């Protein structure tokens, strides 16, 4: 199992309830891929973007700590890439020392 950090920026023009539903959908998709989300998502809420993305000025930010087998999140990441509501996403594999510090893996 590998530790990951996922940040997504959801389109700011959608309702707050729809943006919150995306956080639940991410959790379901990760579990379906054989992984799990550790803790609650770090929900930053609606923020002004540093620069316009697809002519959008605002977005909802959320950060997730994940643990999943290698390659299990490929299809999930593809679904984020083609989704209209997701402006940007970044999936990073955490170094072993950082994953242990966050309590995602054994030291």
N, CA, C and O atoms as CSV, one atom per row, in Angstrom:
chain,resi,resn,atom,element,x,y,z
A,1,UNK,N,N,0.838,-1.183,0.000
A,1,UNK,CA,C,0.000,0.000,0.000
A,1,UNK,C,C,0.885,1.249,0.000
A,1,UNK,O,O,1.895,1.322,0.699
A,2,UNK,N,N,0.478,2.207,-0.792
A,2,UNK,CA,C,1.212,3.463,-0.896
A,2,UNK,C,C,0.375,4.612,-0.369
A,2,UNK,O,O,-0.853,4.585,-0.447
A,3,UNK,N,N,1.038,5.613,0.162
A,3,UNK,CA,C,0.354,6.780,0.705
A,3,UNK,C,C,0.359,7.891,-0.344
A,3,UNK,O,O,1.368,8.132,-1.007
A,4,UNK,N,N,-0.777,8.560,-0.481
A,4,UNK,CA,C,-0.941,9.629,-1.455
A,4,UNK,C,C,-1.600,10.832,-0.796
A,4,UNK,O,O,-2.270,10.712,0.229
A,5,UNK,N,N,-1.395,11.989,-1.407
A,5,UNK,CA,C,-2.139,13.186,-1.062
A,5,UNK,C,C,-2.821,13.657,-2.334
A,5,UNK,O,O,-2.177,13.793,-3.374
A,6,UNK,N,N,-4.114,13.906,-2.257
A,6,UNK,CA,C,-4.898,14.345,-3.405
A,6,UNK,C,C,-5.493,15.710,-3.102
A,6,UNK,O,O,-6.160,15.891,-2.083
A,7,UNK,N,N,-5.254,16.664,-3.979
A,7,UNK,CA,C,-5.905,17.970,-3.880
A,7,UNK,C,C,-6.775,18.145,-5.105
A,7,UNK,O,O,-6.327,17.915,-6.228
A,8,UNK,N,N,-8.020,18.551,-4.897
A,8,UNK,CA,C,-8.906,18.838,-6.018
A,8,UNK,C,C,-9.437,20.259,-5.873
A,8,UNK,O,O,-9.630,20.763,-4.766
A,9,UNK,N,N,-9.668,20.888,-7.025
A,9,UNK,CA,C,-10.315,22.193,-7.075
A,9,UNK,C,C,-11.595,21.993,-7.875
A,9,UNK,O,O,-11.556,21.674,-9.063
A,10,UNK,N,N,-12.727,22.185,-7.211
A,10,UNK,CA,C,-14.035,22.004,-7.816
A,10,UNK,C,C,-14.514,23.360,-8.323
A,10,UNK,O,O,-14.271,24.387,-7.690
A,11,UNK,N,N,-15.183,23.358,-9.449
A,11,UNK,CA,C,-15.701,24.569,-10.074
A,11,UNK,C,C,-16.489,25.408,-9.062
A,11,UNK,O,O,-17.379,24.889,-8.388
A,12,UNK,N,N,-16.171,26.681,-8.957
A,12,UNK,CA,C,-16.810,27.559,-7.995
A,12,UNK,C,C,-18.227,27.964,-8.345
A,12,UNK,O,O,-18.922,28.546,-7.512
A,13,UNK,N,N,-18.677,27.668,-9.566
A,13,UNK,CA,C,-20.034,28.040,-9.963
A,13,UNK,C,C,-21.071,27.010,-9.532
A,13,UNK,O,O,-22.269,27.279,-9.622
A,14,UNK,N,N,-20.644,25.839,-9.067
A,14,UNK,CA,C,-21.606,24.832,-8.608
A,14,UNK,C,C,-22.049,25.181,-7.187
A,14,UNK,O,O,-21.375,25.929,-6.480
A,15,UNK,N,N,-23.188,24.630,-6.784
A,15,UNK,CA,C,-23.696,24.864,-5.433
A,15,UNK,C,C,-22.762,24.222,-4.409
A,15,UNK,O,O,-22.014,23.295,-4.721
A,16,UNK,N,N,-22.822,24.736,-3.183
A,16,UNK,CA,C,-21.999,24.199,-2.101
A,16,UNK,C,C,-22.336,22.730,-1.839
A,16,UNK,O,O,-21.446,21.935,-1.539
A,17,UNK,N,N,-23.609,22.369,-1.951
A,17,UNK,CA,C,-24.018,20.977,-1.723
A,17,UNK,C,C,-23.411,20.047,-2.768
A,17,UNK,O,O,-23.014,18.928,-2.444
A,18,UNK,N,N,-23.335,20.501,-4.014
A,18,UNK,CA,C,-22.734,19.687,-5.081
A,18,UNK,C,C,-21.241,19.521,-4.830
A,18,UNK,O,O,-20.692,18.438,-5.033
A,19,UNK,N,N,-20.590,20.581,-4.395
A,19,UNK,CA,C,-19.161,20.507,-4.086
A,19,UNK,C,C,-18.908,19.543,-2.928
A,19,UNK,O,O,-17.953,18.768,-2.968
A,20,UNK,N,N,-19.750,19.584,-1.904
A,20,UNK,CA,C,-19.620,18.660,-0.777
A,20,UNK,C,C,-19.854,17.223,-1.231
A,20,UNK,O,O,-19.217,16.298,-0.728
A,21,UNK,N,N,-20.764,17.038,-2.176
A,21,UNK,CA,C,-21.033,15.698,-2.700
A,21,UNK,C,C,-19.811,15.144,-3.425
A,21,UNK,O,O,-19.571,13.937,-3.409
A,22,UNK,N,N,-19.039,16.024,-4.059
A,22,UNK,CA,C,-17.809,15.573,-4.711
A,22,UNK,C,C,-16.847,14.966,-3.697
A,22,UNK,O,O,-16.175,13.981,-4.003
A,23,UNK,N,N,-16.772,15.530,-2.506
A,23,UNK,CA,C,-15.894,14.983,-1.465
A,23,UNK,C,C,-16.335,13.572,-1.098
A,23,UNK,O,O,-15.497,12.692,-0.901
A,24,UNK,N,N,-17.642,13.350,-1.005
A,24,UNK,CA,C,-18.154,12.006,-0.711
A,24,UNK,C,C,-17.889,11.064,-1.878
A,24,UNK,O,O,-17.581,9.891,-1.665
A,25,UNK,N,N,-18.003,11.559,-3.109
A,25,UNK,CA,C,-17.751,10.726,-4.284
A,25,UNK,C,C,-16.286,10.298,-4.369
A,25,UNK,O,O,-15.983,9.179,-4.781
A,26,UNK,N,N,-15.388,11.192,-3.980
A,26,UNK,CA,C,-13.962,10.842,-3.973
A,26,UNK,C,C,-13.718,9.701,-2.999
A,26,UNK,O,O,-12.998,8.755,-3.319
A,27,UNK,N,N,-14.308,9.781,-1.820
A,27,UNK,CA,C,-14.145,8.727,-0.817
A,27,UNK,C,C,-14.676,7.399,-1.333
A,27,UNK,O,O,-14.025,6.367,-1.164
A,28,UNK,N,N,-15.842,7.408,-1.958
A,28,UNK,CA,C,-16.425,6.174,-2.510
A,28,UNK,C,C,-15.558,5.592,-3.620
A,28,UNK,O,O,-15.354,4.380,-3.682
A,29,UNK,N,N,-15.052,6.449,-4.488
A,29,UNK,CA,C,-14.237,5.981,-5.610
A,29,UNK,C,C,-12.918,5.375,-5.143
A,29,UNK,O,O,-12.449,4.386,-5.708
A,30,UNK,N,N,-12.325,5.965,-4.118
A,30,UNK,CA,C,-11.069,5.429,-3.582
A,30,UNK,C,C,-11.320,4.071,-2.943
A,30,UNK,O,O,-10.522,3.151,-3.121
A,31,UNK,N,N,-12.417,3.932,-2.203
A,31,UNK,CA,C,-12.748,2.642,-1.599
A,31,UNK,C,C,-13.036,1.594,-2.666
A,31,UNK,O,O,-12.661,0.432,-2.506
A,32,UNK,N,N,-13.695,1.987,-3.753
A,32,UNK,CA,C,-13.982,1.055,-4.843
A,32,UNK,C,C,-12.701,0.593,-5.532
A,32,UNK,O,O,-12.648,-0.513,-6.071
A,33,UNK,N,N,-11.670,1.437,-5.516
A,33,UNK,CA,C,-10.393,1.086,-6.136
A,33,UNK,C,C,-9.511,0.248,-5.211
A,33,UNK,O,O,-8.413,-0.150,-5.601
A,34,UNK,N,N,-9.973,-0.021,-4.008
A,34,UNK,CA,C,-9.197,-0.841,-3.089
A,34,UNK,C,C,-8.378,-0.061,-2.085
A,34,UNK,O,O,-7.552,-0.637,-1.376
A,35,UNK,N,N,-8.593,1.245,-2.012
A,35,UNK,CA,C,-7.853,2.070,-1.070
A,35,UNK,C,C,-8.763,2.591,0.015
A,35,UNK,O,O,-9.906,2.156,0.153
A,36,UNK,N,N,-8.239,3.534,0.790
A,36,UNK,CA,C,-9.060,4.162,1.819
A,36,UNK,C,C,-8.582,5.584,2.062
A,36,UNK,O,O,-7.412,5.909,1.856
A,37,UNK,N,N,-9.505,6.420,2.501
A,37,UNK,CA,C,-9.207,7.802,2.850
A,37,UNK,C,C,-8.978,7.853,4.354
A,37,UNK,O,O,-9.813,7.393,5.132
A,38,UNK,N,N,-7.843,8.416,4.760
A,38,UNK,CA,C,-7.525,8.527,6.181
A,38,UNK,C,C,-8.046,9.848,6.708
A,38,UNK,O,O,-7.742,10.912,6.169
A,39,UNK,N,N,-8.819,9.768,7.748
A,39,UNK,CA,C,-9.362,10.975,8.365
A,39,UNK,C,C,-10.398,11.635,7.482
A,39,UNK,O,O,-10.837,11.076,6.477
A,40,UNK,N,N,-10.774,12.820,7.873
A,40,UNK,CA,C,-11.733,13.597,7.097
A,40,UNK,C,C,-10.972,14.429,6.074
A,40,UNK,O,O,-9.826,14.808,6.312
A,41,UNK,N,N,-11.600,14.714,4.941
A,41,UNK,CA,C,-10.941,15.593,3.968
A,41,UNK,C,C,-10.714,16.984,4.570
A,41,UNK,O,O,-11.531,17.478,5.347
A,42,UNK,N,N,-9.629,17.585,4.210
A,42,UNK,CA,C,-9.334,18.946,4.633
A,42,UNK,C,C,-10.065,19.879,3.666
A,42,UNK,O,O,-9.567,20.175,2.580
A,43,UNK,N,N,-11.250,20.335,4.072
A,43,UNK,CA,C,-12.120,21.130,3.213
A,43,UNK,C,C,-11.791,22.603,3.415
A,43,UNK,O,O,-12.051,23.158,4.482
A,44,UNK,N,N,-11.217,23.244,2.386
A,44,UNK,CA,C,-10.838,24.645,2.484
A,44,UNK,C,C,-11.996,25.565,2.123
A,44,UNK,O,O,-11.974,26.747,2.467
A,45,UNK,N,N,-12.993,25.049,1.443
A,45,UNK,CA,C,-14.124,25.871,1.040
A,45,UNK,C,C,-13.847,26.625,-0.241
A,45,UNK,O,O,-12.917,26.304,-0.980
A,46,UNK,N,N,-14.660,27.625,-0.495
A,46,UNK,CA,C,-14.564,28.394,-1.743
A,46,UNK,C,C,-13.508,29.478,-1.604
A,46,UNK,O,O,-13.527,30.273,-0.664
A,47,UNK,N,N,-12.596,29.493,-2.552
A,47,UNK,CA,C,-11.492,30.459,-2.548
A,47,UNK,C,C,-11.340,31.075,-3.937
A,47,UNK,O,O,-11.743,30.486,-4.940
A,48,UNK,N,N,-10.770,32.236,-3.975
A,48,UNK,CA,C,-10.429,32.891,-5.240
A,48,UNK,C,C,-9.201,32.195,-5.814
A,48,UNK,O,O,-8.231,31.959,-5.093
A,49,UNK,N,N,-9.230,31.865,-7.104
A,49,UNK,CA,C,-8.093,31.223,-7.757
A,49,UNK,C,C,-6.988,32.244,-7.995
A,49,UNK,O,O,-7.264,33.435,-8.140
A,50,UNK,N,N,-5.758,31.794,-8.035
A,50,UNK,CA,C,-4.624,32.688,-8.272
A,50,UNK,C,C,-4.662,33.249,-9.691
A,50,UNK,O,O,-4.214,34.369,-9.936
A,51,UNK,N,N,-5.195,32.472,-10.615
A,51,UNK,CA,C,-5.359,32.896,-12.007
A,51,UNK,C,C,-6.578,32.159,-12.563
A,51,UNK,O,O,-6.892,31.063,-12.098
A,52,UNK,N,N,-7.257,32.726,-13.528
A,52,UNK,CA,C,-8.454,32.065,-14.073
A,52,UNK,C,C,-8.117,30.713,-14.712
A,52,UNK,O,O,-7.118,30.570,-15.417
A,53,UNK,N,N,-8.969,29.741,-14.448
A,53,UNK,CA,C,-8.863,28.419,-15.060
A,53,UNK,C,C,-10.176,28.179,-15.797
A,53,UNK,O,O,-11.242,28.164,-15.181
A,54,UNK,N,N,-10.104,27.993,-17.093
A,54,UNK,CA,C,-11.304,27.823,-17.925
A,54,UNK,C,C,-12.294,28.966,-17.710
A,54,UNK,O,O,-13.504,28.749,-17.652
A,55,UNK,N,N,-11.769,30.175,-17.594
A,55,UNK,CA,C,-12.559,31.393,-17.392
A,55,UNK,C,C,-13.323,31.398,-16.073
A,55,UNK,O,O,-14.326,32.101,-15.949
A,56,UNK,N,N,-12.877,30.640,-15.102
A,56,UNK,CA,C,-13.481,30.590,-13.765
A,56,UNK,C,C,-12.560,31.331,-12.800
A,56,UNK,O,O,-11.337,31.223,-12.886
A,57,UNK,N,N,-13.156,32.076,-11.890
A,57,UNK,CA,C,-12.389,32.871,-10.933
A,57,UNK,C,C,-12.318,32.242,-9.543
A,57,UNK,O,O,-11.390,32.525,-8.784
A,58,UNK,N,N,-13.296,31.384,-9.198
A,58,UNK,CA,C,-13.388,30.793,-7.864
A,58,UNK,C,C,-13.429,29.277,-7.956
A,58,UNK,O,O,-13.788,28.712,-8.989
A,59,UNK,N,N,-13.051,28.620,-6.849
A,59,UNK,CA,C,-13.118,27.168,-6.790
A,59,UNK,C,C,-13.157,26.680,-5.350
A,59,UNK,O,O,-12.694,27.362,-4.435
A,60,UNK,N,N,-13.715,25.492,-5.164
A,60,UNK,CA,C,-13.741,24.835,-3.861
A,60,UNK,C,C,-12.514,23.929,-3.772
A,60,UNK,O,O,-12.277,23.109,-4.658
A,61,UNK,N,N,-11.744,24.078,-2.711
A,61,UNK,CA,C,-10.533,23.292,-2.518
A,61,UNK,C,C,-10.779,22.197,-1.486
A,61,UNK,O,O,-11.449,22.422,-0.478
A,62,UNK,N,N,-10.231,21.012,-1.745
A,62,UNK,CA,C,-10.286,19.910,-0.781
A,62,UNK,C,C,-9.001,19.099,-0.900
A,62,UNK,O,O,-8.499,18.872,-2.001
A,63,UNK,N,N,-8.470,18.661,0.253
A,63,UNK,CA,C,-7.246,17.865,0.299
A,63,UNK,C,C,-7.556,16.560,1.026
A,63,UNK,O,O,-8.174,16.568,2.091
A,64,UNK,N,N,-7.124,15.433,0.443
A,64,UNK,CA,C,-7.374,14.101,0.983
A,64,UNK,C,C,-6.054,13.398,1.225
A,64,UNK,O,O,-5.116,13.554,0.443
A,65,UNK,N,N,-5.967,12.621,2.305
A,65,UNK,CA,C,-4.851,11.705,2.546
A,65,UNK,C,C,-5.363,10.304,2.238
A,65,UNK,O,O,-6.347,9.858,2.828
A,66,UNK,N,N,-4.703,9.612,1.319
A,66,UNK,CA,C,-5.157,8.310,0.836
A,66,UNK,C,C,-4.095,7.252,1.023
A,66,UNK,O,O,-2.901,7.548,1.075
A,67,UNK,N,N,-4.548,6.010,1.122
A,67,UNK,CA,C,-3.673,4.849,1.063
A,67,UNK,C,C,-4.313,3.900,0.073
A,67,UNK,O,O,-5.489,3.559,0.199
A,68,UNK,N,N,-3.529,3.469,-0.929
A,68,UNK,CA,C,-4.065,2.591,-1.970
A,68,UNK,C,C,-2.932,1.763,-2.562
A,68,UNK,O,O,-1.768,2.154,-2.484
A,69,UNK,N,N,-3.270,0.617,-3.154
A,69,UNK,CA,C,-2.241,-0.174,-3.853
A,69,UNK,C,C,-1.698,0.595,-5.055
A,69,UNK,O,O,-2.355,1.486,-5.593
A,70,UNK,N,N,-0.503,0.234,-5.455
A,70,UNK,CA,C,0.131,0.888,-6.597
A,70,UNK,C,C,-0.709,0.684,-7.855
A,70,UNK,O,O,-1.104,-0.439,-8.167
A,71,UNK,N,N,-0.977,1.761,-8.569
A,71,UNK,CA,C,-1.719,1.691,-9.821
A,71,UNK,C,C,-3.224,1.583,-9.676
A,71,UNK,O,O,-3.935,1.572,-10.682
A,72,UNK,N,N,-3.731,1.504,-8.453
A,72,UNK,CA,C,-5.168,1.324,-8.249
A,72,UNK,C,C,-5.959,2.595,-8.541
A,72,UNK,O,O,-7.152,2.520,-8.834
A,73,UNK,N,N,-5.325,3.746,-8.466
A,73,UNK,CA,C,-6.034,5.009,-8.632
A,73,UNK,C,C,-5.964,5.561,-10.058
A,73,UNK,O,O,-6.392,6.690,-10.297
A,74,UNK,N,N,-5.437,4.795,-10.998
A,74,UNK,CA,C,-5.297,5.273,-12.371
A,74,UNK,C,C,-6.646,5.615,-12.999
A,74,UNK,O,O,-6.798,6.687,-13.585
A,75,UNK,N,N,-7.611,4.732,-12.887
A,75,UNK,CA,C,-8.931,4.973,-13.480
A,75,UNK,C,C,-9.654,6.111,-12.758
A,75,UNK,O,O,-10.348,6.906,-13.391
A,76,UNK,N,N,-9.496,6.187,-11.453
A,76,UNK,CA,C,-10.094,7.274,-10.682
A,76,UNK,C,C,-9.513,8.619,-11.127
A,76,UNK,O,O,-10.249,9.591,-11.297
A,77,UNK,N,N,-8.206,8.670,-11.312
A,77,UNK,CA,C,-7.565,9.914,-11.744
A,77,UNK,C,C,-8.032,10.307,-13.149
A,77,UNK,O,O,-8.179,11.491,-13.449
A,78,UNK,N,N,-8.259,9.324,-13.993
A,78,UNK,CA,C,-8.780,9.590,-15.335
A,78,UNK,C,C,-10.173,10.207,-15.255
A,78,UNK,O,O,-10.491,11.123,-16.014
A,79,UNK,N,N,-11.006,9.709,-14.337
A,79,UNK,CA,C,-12.356,10.262,-14.187
A,79,UNK,C,C,-12.302,11.713,-13.698
A,79,UNK,O,O,-13.140,12.522,-14.093
A,80,UNK,N,N,-11.340,12.050,-12.854
A,80,UNK,CA,C,-11.173,13.442,-12.430
A,80,UNK,C,C,-10.758,14.319,-13.599
A,80,UNK,O,O,-11.212,15.456,-13.727
A,81,UNK,N,N,-9.893,13.783,-14.450
A,81,UNK,CA,C,-9.373,14.544,-15.584
A,81,UNK,C,C,-10.472,14.921,-16.573
A,81,UNK,O,O,-10.435,16.007,-17.152
A,82,UNK,N,N,-11.449,14.038,-16.772
A,82,UNK,CA,C,-12.481,14.299,-17.781
A,82,UNK,C,C,-13.746,14.923,-17.193
A,82,UNK,O,O,-14.666,15.258,-17.939
A,83,UNK,N,N,-13.809,15.082,-15.883
A,83,UNK,CA,C,-14.986,15.660,-15.242
A,83,UNK,C,C,-15.063,17.159,-15.515
A,83,UNK,O,O,-14.049,17.857,-15.494
A,84,UNK,N,N,-16.272,17.642,-15.770
A,84,UNK,CA,C,-16.470,19.072,-16.020
A,84,UNK,C,C,-16.421,19.901,-14.743
A,84,UNK,O,O,-16.063,21.077,-14.792
A,85,UNK,N,N,-16.773,19.312,-13.600
A,85,UNK,CA,C,-16.813,20.060,-12.345
A,85,UNK,C,C,-15.445,20.211,-11.691
A,85,UNK,O,O,-15.269,21.078,-10.835
A,86,UNK,N,N,-14.482,19.396,-12.072
A,86,UNK,CA,C,-13.146,19.464,-11.472
A,86,UNK,C,C,-12.255,20.343,-12.352
A,86,UNK,O,O,-11.965,20.003,-13.499
A,87,UNK,N,N,-11.827,21.477,-11.794
A,87,UNK,CA,C,-10.957,22.380,-12.553
A,87,UNK,C,C,-9.524,21.866,-12.599
A,87,UNK,O,O,-8.889,21.876,-13.654
A,88,UNK,N,N,-9.015,21.418,-11.454
A,88,UNK,CA,C,-7.656,20.880,-11.363
A,88,UNK,C,C,-7.634,19.807,-10.290
A,88,UNK,O,O,-8.442,19.809,-9.362
A,89,UNK,N,N,-6.687,18.890,-10.440
A,89,UNK,CA,C,-6.433,17.903,-9.393
A,89,UNK,C,C,-4.949,17.587,-9.405
A,89,UNK,O,O,-4.282,17.726,-10.431
A,90,UNK,N,N,-4.446,17.169,-8.279
A,90,UNK,CA,C,-3.043,16.773,-8.163
A,90,UNK,C,C,-2.971,15.602,-7.204
A,90,UNK,O,O,-3.359,15.717,-6.042
A,91,UNK,N,N,-2.477,14.479,-7.691
A,91,UNK,CA,C,-2.302,13.278,-6.883
A,91,UNK,C,C,-0.809,13.059,-6.714
A,91,UNK,O,O,-0.096,12.812,-7.687
A,92,UNK,N,N,-0.337,13.151,-5.477
A,92,UNK,CA,C,1.085,13.000,-5.170
A,92,UNK,C,C,1.316,11.772,-4.319
A,92,UNK,O,O,0.590,11.530,-3.355
A,93,UNK,N,N,2.332,10.991,-4.676
A,93,UNK,CA,C,2.753,9.895,-3.802
A,93,UNK,C,C,3.649,10.493,-2.731
A,93,UNK,O,O,4.632,11.170,-3.031
A,94,UNK,N,N,3.298,10.234,-1.481
A,94,UNK,CA,C,4.070,10.783,-0.379
A,94,UNK,C,C,5.318,9.945,-0.122
A,94,UNK,O,O,5.267,8.720,-0.227
A,95,UNK,N,N,6.435,10.586,0.212
A,95,UNK,CA,C,7.619,9.828,0.620
A,95,UNK,C,C,7.309,9.023,1.875
A,95,UNK,O,O,6.437,9.394,2.660
A,96,UNK,N,N,8.022,7.930,2.058
A,96,UNK,CA,C,7.756,7.032,3.183
A,96,UNK,C,C,7.860,7.739,4.536
A,96,UNK,O,O,7.053,7.489,5.431
A,97,UNK,N,N,8.846,8.615,4.683
A,97,UNK,CA,C,9.014,9.320,5.959
A,97,UNK,C,C,7.826,10.244,6.233
A,97,UNK,O,O,7.361,10.327,7.370
A,98,UNK,N,N,7.335,10.929,5.218
A,98,UNK,CA,C,6.178,11.823,5.409
A,98,UNK,C,C,4.913,11.028,5.663
A,98,UNK,O,O,4.086,11.434,6.480
A,99,UNK,N,N,4.741,9.903,4.981
A,99,UNK,CA,C,3.572,9.049,5.208
A,99,UNK,C,C,3.558,8.513,6.637
A,99,UNK,O,O,2.500,8.438,7.262
A,100,UNK,N,N,4.735,8.138,7.160
A,100,UNK,CA,C,4.827,7.659,8.537
A,100,UNK,C,C,4.551,8.795,9.518
A,100,UNK,O,O,3.909,8.585,10.547
A,101,UNK,N,N,5.032,9.990,9.205
A,101,UNK,CA,C,4.797,11.159,10.081
A,101,UNK,C,C,3.309,11.465,10.179
A,101,UNK,O,O,2.816,11.835,11.244
A,102,UNK,N,N,2.589,11.310,9.060
A,102,UNK,CA,C,1.151,11.578,9.052
A,102,UNK,C,C,0.330,10.411,9.587
A,102,UNK,O,O,-0.884,10.529,9.757
A,103,UNK,N,N,0.982,9.301,9.849
A,103,UNK,CA,C,0.278,8.139,10.398
A,103,UNK,C,C,-0.451,7.323,9.346
A,103,UNK,O,O,-1.377,6.582,9.676
A,104,UNK,N,N,-0.056,7.441,8.096
A,104,UNK,CA,C,-0.700,6.696,7.022
A,104,UNK,C,C,-0.120,5.303,6.854
A,104,UNK,O,O,-0.823,4.377,6.450
A,105,UNK,N,N,1.164,5.153,7.165
A,105,UNK,CA,C,1.835,3.851,7.071
A,105,UNK,C,C,2.662,3.620,8.319
A,105,UNK,O,O,2.886,4.539,9.108
A,106,UNK,N,N,3.113,2.393,8.493
A,106,UNK,CA,C,3.975,2.075,9.633
A,106,UNK,C,C,5.366,2.644,9.383
A,106,UNK,O,O,5.812,2.735,8.240
A,107,UNK,N,N,6.036,3.020,10.441
A,107,UNK,CA,C,7.359,3.632,10.315
A,107,UNK,C,C,8.400,2.700,9.852
A,107,UNK,O,O,9.558,3.091,9.705
